[in-house]
């Protein structure tokens, strides 16, 4: 199956960011990484800001497909069943982001830091990140949270901390595995929901 040129460019931009950081991100570097003729990336994203948005949008697409799948469109149950599903979604998503999706996570962290300095990227980052908060709200409501919106923000902050620690922080050399992530998620949810 042939990958569409915009997707090839977006994937290559993410790979360049993960490997070289934002200083290494140039239109030419993305062309080379994608195996496309010089100028291909410029045709899709004329400016650096547009290229950053292309990369960030692709990260959100891939993470959403891998981490949350169809959670919003399927029945999740209530109470204990919903909590088990939420633990599984969190543990599976974090484990993937720390292993097979590690490069994507590193690129997302790079772009998050850049978004702190670029208001136009900040708005894109926040808009794309809202989808993950929506999933958390949906699942936390099913778990019986009395304030699912606030609890979702807390859960997303915790997940972001785990990802930073396991890829760029002090835990990068020994990130937690699936079982540890599930146990930690259960403890965190107990603190949110039962405290």
C-alpha positions as CSV (number, residue, x, y, z in Angstrom):
1,X,0.0,0.0,0.0
2,X,1.4,3.4,-1.0
3,X,1.4,6.1,1.7
4,X,0.1,9.4,0.5
5,X,2.7,12.1,0.1
6,X,1.3,14.4,2.9
7,X,1.4,11.5,5.3
8,X,5.0,10.6,4.2
9,X,6.1,14.2,4.8
10,X,4.3,14.4,8.2
11,X,5.9,11.1,9.3
12,X,9.3,12.2,8.1
13,X,9.0,15.5,10.0
14,X,8.1,13.7,13.2
15,X,11.1,11.3,12.7
16,X,13.5,14.3,12.1
17,X,12.2,16.0,15.2
18,X,12.6,12.9,17.3
19,X,16.1,12.2,15.9
20,X,17.6,15.7,15.6
21,X,15.4,18.0,17.7
22,X,13.7,21.1,16.3
23,X,17.1,22.6,15.3
24,X,17.5,19.8,12.8
25,X,14.0,20.3,11.4
26,X,14.3,21.8,7.9
27,X,12.2,21.4,4.8
28,X,15.2,19.8,3.1
29,X,15.8,17.4,6.0
30,X,12.2,16.3,5.8
31,X,12.4,15.8,2.0
32,X,15.5,13.6,2.5
33,X,13.9,11.6,5.3
34,X,10.8,11.1,3.2
35,X,12.8,10.1,0.2
36,X,11.1,12.8,-1.9
37,X,12.4,15.4,-4.3
38,X,13.7,18.7,-2.9
39,X,10.8,21.1,-2.5
40,X,8.1,18.5,-1.8
41,X,7.8,19.5,1.9
42,X,7.8,23.2,0.9
43,X,4.8,22.5,-1.3
44,X,2.9,21.1,1.6
45,X,4.1,23.4,4.4
46,X,5.5,26.7,3.1
47,X,6.7,28.0,6.5
48,X,8.4,26.5,9.5
49,X,5.2,27.1,11.5
50,X,3.2,25.2,9.0
51,X,5.7,22.3,9.1
52,X,5.5,22.2,12.9
53,X,1.7,22.1,12.7
54,X,1.9,19.2,10.2
55,X,4.1,17.3,12.5
56,X,2.0,18.0,15.6
57,X,-1.2,17.0,13.8
58,X,0.3,13.7,12.6
59,X,1.5,12.9,16.2
60,X,-2.1,13.5,17.5
61,X,-3.5,11.3,14.7
62,X,-1.2,8.4,15.4
63,X,-1.5,8.7,19.2
64,X,-5.3,8.9,19.0
65,X,-5.5,5.8,16.9
66,X,-3.2,3.9,19.1
67,X,-4.1,5.1,22.6
68,X,-7.8,5.8,22.5
69,X,-9.1,3.9,19.5
70,X,-12.9,3.8,19.5
71,X,-13.4,4.4,23.2
72,X,-15.9,7.3,22.6
73,X,-18.0,5.2,20.2
74,X,-18.4,1.9,22.1
75,X,-20.1,1.0,25.3
76,X,-17.8,1.2,28.3
77,X,-20.0,-0.1,31.1
78,X,-20.1,1.6,34.5
79,X,-18.4,1.5,37.8
80,X,-15.8,-1.3,38.1
81,X,-16.0,-2.3,34.4
82,X,-15.4,1.3,33.3
83,X,-12.5,1.6,35.8
84,X,-10.9,-1.6,34.4
85,X,-11.3,-0.3,30.9
86,X,-9.8,3.1,31.9
87,X,-6.8,1.4,33.6
88,X,-6.3,-0.7,30.4
89,X,-6.5,2.3,28.1
90,X,-4.0,4.3,30.2
91,X,-1.6,1.4,30.8
92,X,-1.7,0.3,27.2
93,X,-1.3,3.8,25.8
94,X,1.5,4.7,28.1
95,X,3.4,1.5,27.6
96,X,3.1,1.9,23.8
97,X,4.3,5.6,24.0
98,X,7.3,4.5,26.1
99,X,8.3,1.7,23.8
100,X,7.2,1.3,20.2
101,X,6.0,4.9,20.1
102,X,8.9,6.4,22.0
103,X,10.1,8.5,19.0
104,X,6.7,9.9,18.6
105,X,6.6,10.8,22.3
106,X,10.0,12.5,22.1
107,X,8.8,14.5,19.1
108,X,5.6,15.5,21.0
109,X,7.7,16.7,24.0
110,X,9.9,18.8,21.7
111,X,6.8,20.3,20.1
112,X,5.2,21.0,23.5
113,X,8.3,22.9,24.6
114,X,8.2,24.9,21.3
115,X,4.5,25.6,21.8
116,X,5.4,27.3,25.1
117,X,7.1,29.9,23.0
118,X,4.8,30.0,19.9
119,X,1.2,31.1,20.5
120,X,0.1,29.8,17.1
121,X,1.5,26.3,17.9
122,X,0.1,26.5,21.4
123,X,-3.4,26.8,20.1
124,X,-2.9,23.8,17.8
125,X,-1.3,21.7,20.6
126,X,-4.2,22.5,22.9
127,X,-6.9,21.9,20.3
128,X,-5.4,18.5,19.4
129,X,-4.8,17.6,23.1
130,X,-8.5,18.2,23.9
131,X,-9.4,15.0,22.3
132,X,-7.5,13.0,24.9
133,X,-9.2,15.0,27.7
134,X,-12.6,14.2,26.1
135,X,-11.8,10.5,26.2
136,X,-10.8,10.8,29.9
137,X,-13.9,12.7,30.8
138,X,-16.1,10.1,29.1
139,X,-14.4,7.2,30.9
140,X,-14.2,9.0,34.3
141,X,-17.9,9.8,34.1
142,X,-18.6,6.1,33.5
143,X,-16.4,5.3,36.5
144,X,-18.6,7.5,38.7
145,X,-16.4,10.6,39.0
146,X,-18.3,13.4,40.7
147,X,-16.2,15.9,38.6
148,X,-15.1,14.1,35.4
149,X,-13.8,17.3,33.7
150,X,-11.4,18.2,36.6
151,X,-10.4,14.5,37.1
152,X,-9.7,14.2,33.4
153,X,-7.3,17.2,33.6
154,X,-5.6,15.6,36.6
155,X,-5.3,12.2,34.8
156,X,-3.9,13.8,31.7
157,X,-1.3,15.7,33.7
158,X,-0.3,12.5,35.4
159,X,0.1,10.7,32.1
160,X,2.1,13.6,30.7
161,X,4.4,13.4,33.7
162,X,4.9,9.6,33.2
163,X,5.7,10.1,29.6
164,X,8.2,12.9,30.2
165,X,9.9,11.0,33.0
166,X,10.1,7.8,31.0
167,X,11.5,9.4,27.8
168,X,13.4,12.5,28.8
169,X,13.4,12.7,32.6
170,X,15.2,10.8,35.3
171,X,13.4,7.5,34.5
172,X,14.4,7.4,30.8
173,X,16.9,4.5,31.3
174,X,14.3,2.3,33.0
175,X,10.8,3.3,32.0
176,X,7.9,1.4,33.7
177,X,6.5,-1.7,32.0
178,X,2.8,-2.5,31.4
179,X,2.2,-4.2,34.7
180,X,3.7,-1.3,36.7
181,X,1.8,1.3,34.7
182,X,-1.5,-0.6,35.3
183,X,-0.8,-0.8,39.0
184,X,0.1,2.9,39.1
185,X,-3.0,3.8,37.1
186,X,-5.2,1.8,39.5
187,X,-3.6,3.6,42.5
188,X,-4.0,7.0,40.9
189,X,-7.6,6.3,39.9
190,X,-8.4,5.2,43.5
191,X,-7.0,8.5,44.8
192,X,-9.1,10.4,42.3
193,X,-12.3,8.5,42.6
194,X,-12.3,7.0,46.1
195,X,-10.6,9.7,48.1
